[in-house]
Amino acid sequence: MIHVRQLEKSFGEVQAVAGGDFDVSKGELFGFLGPNGAGKTTTINMLTGLARPDAGTIHIAGIDCSRNPKAAQHLMGVVPDESNLYPELTGFDNLSFCGSLYGMARRNREARAKELLGRFGLAEAAKRKFAGYSRGMKRKLTIAAGIIHSPPILFMDEPTTGIDVASARQIRQLIADLNAGGTTIFLTTHYIEEAQRLCGRIAFIVQGRIVRTDTVEELMRRTDGRHVVQFAVSNAAADLCDVIVGEWPSLRCQAVADGQIRVESPEPVRVGPLVRLLEDRGAEVSEARKLQPSLEDVFVEITGIEAGAMKQEKDKSGKGGGA
Amino acid sequence: MKAWIAFWNILAKDFRAYYLKPPNISWGLIFPLAWTGMFFVRSGAGLDSVPVLLPGVIAVSVLFGTTSLLSVTVTFEKKGRSFERLLLAPIPLELLMVAKTGGAILFGIANAFVPVIFAAFLMDIWVINWATLVPAIILIAISSTFLGLFIAVSVSEVFEAQTFSNFFRFPMLFLCGLFFPLEQIPAWLRPLSYALPLTYGADVLHTSVRHVGSMPLTFDFVLLAVFCAALFAVSLRNIRRKWIA
């Protein structure tokens, strides 16, 4: 459905996208995962015709969009990273207007607008101006506007960023339902858990480069046979890591936060000797818990970006929304 | 057919959201009336001054009505990113921008007739050559709107749109021959006068209302049309260069 080869885009000295290659199959939910400024929005802008690539080719449903981006726009729905509907129009009028931009006849677009308002739980707010909607309602209406013309391909840029947890959950369910209904979805996010839950395949993008593209199962396979235990300790975590690795060189130990150390091993971790060693060294161990390796670990391993940096992105981008 | 559905709905949406809003309607009425009253009192020539003042007031009403609203609405939508929705619509950019500017053009034409209606109570308006006045008003509205579009594409903030508009509007008013005949403008400034679309619009307005013009009507209309086409083409090029970069 979407074929991208050697896509490049620079803004002055800054290379936003550097030689990206990827394919998205019909009916797939494809995730584009990376921190802010990684090139996700620039990629979506080039795919949808809002930006011109410096180099490379984009084919969508067989149409060469790098030469004629307008030609495929009737096949696309776009949900931008900001809820950018018209504040002075009501929810219903916004949807009806967006339908008209795709040539929908009045009767069709009004019927579809009513259907979507009901489906997104916004029927009661249909006659209220968009400016008066809550952030979560704005996001839902923006998604509804993106699918008003029932596009076979939907581009969603950070759909759950900056909204409360309940709304984010609802939106993730809506995305899953849309995909189950056959819509091909290209989703960018910096929420690792969101990508893991929703997407069939994921591309990791860092500083404009796609560093790995694979199915979630394949990516997670990297964590097979890995055992992780996290300890909450009273002493300086970094010093204790040196003690552990000095005693058991086959273990990997990392101070992940203040008073938190994470021990990794290819074999099941024996907690008793570890706790005894730490207590012998004067540390008070208040908790030891086994961690299930996550996509976050894979992301950190492949990209070299610490999980903390991605968490900071969440904090910077507003409240809630986390998966 | 599908593109025309988008066209009419963009136009209708803009009328509903901007041009038919009570503040804009009242501004569209009060502004021309204020200019008319101001020049009428200032001239001190009584009713005889009405035909002399009418072309200038028509032009001012159109120029300010179109440039103000279009540059502000486009900049506002660009800033709020709702303009991206239009750029993502599967319709040609040319048709999209004609739809987007159509509301301001019609608003400018409506503004032009406020002083004309006002003048109907003070002078014999049947001396006016309507066959040239109406097309002149339409072309002035189109060229002023496209000037507003050019301004909107050149700035990024709403307040910049207003200040940048004035950079064009006020010199244009004093150099286009509406209030001072071109012959009274210093020779070194006159080439600038001939580089302004309103100079040719003003000439047609003077010819239509007072039957005195300094250039052939056909020449005026051709030049106005050329300015319209050039401003639209430059604005489209700038949109492609700056907004679809």
Interface residues (C-beta under 8 A of the other chain):
Chain A: T48 G49 L50 A51 R52 K70 Q73 H74 M76 V78 P80 E82 N84 L85 Y86 P87 E88 L89 F97 C98 S100 L101 Y102 G103 M104 A105 A145
Chain B: M1 K2 A3 I5 A6 W8 N9 I10 K13 R16 A17 G80 R81 S82 E84 R85 L86 L87 L88 A89 P90 I91 P92 L93 I244 A245
